Amino acid sequence: MKWVLMPVAREEERGRFPLRRFGQWLAARGNRVALVYPPASPWDGITRARRRRFERSLARKYPLGVWQSENLFAFVPRTWFPVRPHWPFDGYAAWNACEASSRPQAGELLREAGFDRADCLLLQSFEFPSLVRFPQPAAFAVVLDQSRRALRERTGDGAARKEKHVLMDADLVLCTRTAFAERAGAAGAERVEMLASALGNDAELFAETRARVTQLWKDSRDASPTGSPTRSRR
């Protein structure tokens, strides 16, 4: 199967789903995986030097996308818009401008790497949820592993305002806490499930996550009269 994963840039924070390691785990088991990180900007070193150190290092390491292994592709889109969580003006408009400027590059790189018809899209970052779009339908799942307060502290109002739309658009929302599941349900998510495995046990967590998302893809495929996954949204 082909997977496109959109992790947060600082996923090693305590309590976050290790989506990057999940991608490596999938690739080691024969899946084709693309890791798409949030965009990086040359302005980051001026505006938020300490907070964006990891994002800048990713951009230097994967400037145009690289194959880390036979099955694992990773890249960081570039943008000339400053990537900042708190703006002195309309931060929501700035997030949208940054996302829109990075989307063509992301789409081109995915097509060149053979991921334009991916089977599954798994999103963790609410910063740029529309960065990846497919011409063909794919199973779309979201990992909800962060409180709304933490989301606002990290990204400001931009990503927080997008959260509801993302949760409503997802085919499946996987939650790491009961409170997150309640939040997803209140936002109008169609299908919400808890990840029973503890975050500290990667083997069980990854196997469970793969099974949930793969079943979602199979259900979509079986429901289609043509035998290929179909989606009415996104």
Helices and strands as residue ranges (DSSP letters): E 2-6, H 19-28, E 32-36, H 44-47, H 53-61, E 66-67, E 72-75, H 91-113, E 120-123, E 139-144, H 148-155, H 157-169, E 172-175, H 178-186, E 192-194, H 202-223
